[in-house]
């Protein structure tokens, strides 16, 4: 039996006292399903994979600590900002995290660990990205690196045209768009962000909405009928397309190339570290009484 199998076996055969408060999770027609049953099934199904991942994480964490590697707050904040940019607003980002059972502080912690692991592989493997590589990547991908035409769009979905017209009238007389979106919109994805979709590139929306959105002027309100109901649109800003300039994208390209090299080298480095590591299941460790 290898170390991983032995550790899993130990978890699965642990006495009931090792499981905290065996509480009821759910009751089906009077029959309870208990926490211990759920944990047991999860361990059987995912235990080997999870233990394997935790061994890897521990090995890398120990190696990083030996080298004194840390993630600076500025680095974590920069990466968090990059992640947040994928969402229409900070509100929507946080809402999505909460729905996934996570939080901003947890994401910061995870990103910090990710950065440390990357630094470790870079340090151990001597990974570098030189200017010529950045220039080559720019030349090969220039057409895709430019900024596309985009519109900063707000959106409220309602069932009927009278409802949509009433919302437009309220907004024109000073009502808060975000508040109305949270109260009235049928689009679940837009509620958390108050209907703010952020900048949307041409072609990313359903055809009927896309055509209308890119025909609007900044500040304009419009009602567009669609299969799901009436769409109240407001264009906050129109951003024209912009060709890529090396100076503007070189840092992102360098980061992308570095990530590719890390991804390529990390498995080999980890395999090396695992071969050197002493991994013992708890049953093979000396007992406390024996060590006295």
Long-range contacts (C-beta under 8 A, 24 or more apart in sequence): 3-279, 3-280, 3-281, 3-284, 4-48, 4-51, 4-52, 4-55, 4-279, 4-281, 5-48, 6-281, 6-283, 6-284, 7-51, 7-281, 7-282, 8-43, 8-47, 8-48, 8-51, 9-281, 10-281, 10-282, 10-283, 11-43, 11-47, 12-40, 12-43, 12-44, 12-47, 55-274, 55-277, 55-279, 56-270, 56-274, 57-113, 59-270, 59-273, 59-274, 59-277, 60-116, 60-117, 60-120, 60-270, 60-273, 61-113, 61-116, 63-120, 63-124, 63-273, 64-116, 64-117, 64-119, 64-120, 67-120, 67-123, 69-116, 69-119, 69-120, 69-123, 70-116, 71-111, 71-112, 71-113, 71-115, 71-116, 71-119, 75-115, 76-108, 76-111, 76-112, 76-115, 79-111, 79-114, 79-115, 80-104, 80-107, 80-108, 80-111, 83-107, 83-111, 87-193, 87-198, 88-193, 88-196, 88-197, 88-198, 89-193, 89-194, 89-196, 89-198, 91-192, 91-193, 91-194, 91-196, 92-189, 92-192, 92-193, 92-196, 95-192, 95-193, 96-192, 117-266, 118-258, 118-259, 118-262, 120-269, 121-262, 121-265, 121-266, 121-269, 122-258, 122-262, 124-269, 125-265, 125-269, 127-258, 127-261, 127-262, 127-265, 129-254, 129-257, 129-258, 129-261, 133-257, 134-246, 134-250, 134-253, 134-254, 134-257, 135-246, 137-253, 137-256, 137-257, 138-244, 138-246, 138-249, 138-250, 138-253, 142-244, 145-244, 145-249, 145-253, 146-241, 146-242, 146-243, 146-244, 147-239, 147-241, 147-242, 147-244, 148-201, 148-202, 148-241, 149-201, 149-202, 149-214, 149-238, 149-239, 149-240, 149-241, 150-199, 150-200, 150-201, 150-202, 150-238, 150-239, 151-199, 151-200, 151-213, 151-214, 151-216, 151-235, 151-237, 151-238, 151-239, 152-197, 152-198, 152-199, 152-200, 152-235, 152-236, 152-237, 152-238, 152-239, 153-196, 153-197, 153-198, 153-199, 153-200, 153-213, 153-233, 153-234, 153-235, 153-236, 154-181, 154-194, 154-195, 154-196, 154-197, 154-233, 154-234, 154-236, 155-181, 155-185, 155-187, 155-190, 155-195, 155-197, 155-231, 155-232, 155-233, 155-234, 156-180, 156-181, 156-184, 156-185, 156-187, 156-190, 156-195, 156-231, 156-232, 157-185, 157-186, 157-187, 157-190, 157-228, 157-229, 157-230, 157-231, 157-232, 158-184, 158-185, 158-186, 158-229, 158-230, 158-232, 159-186, 159-229, 159-230, 160-229, 160-230, 161-223, 161-225, 161-230, 163-230, 164-223, 164-230, 164-231, 164-232, 165-223, 167-232, 168-221, 168-223, 168-232, 171-221, 171-232, 171-234, 172-221, 177-234, 186-228, 186-229, 199-237, 199-239, 209-233
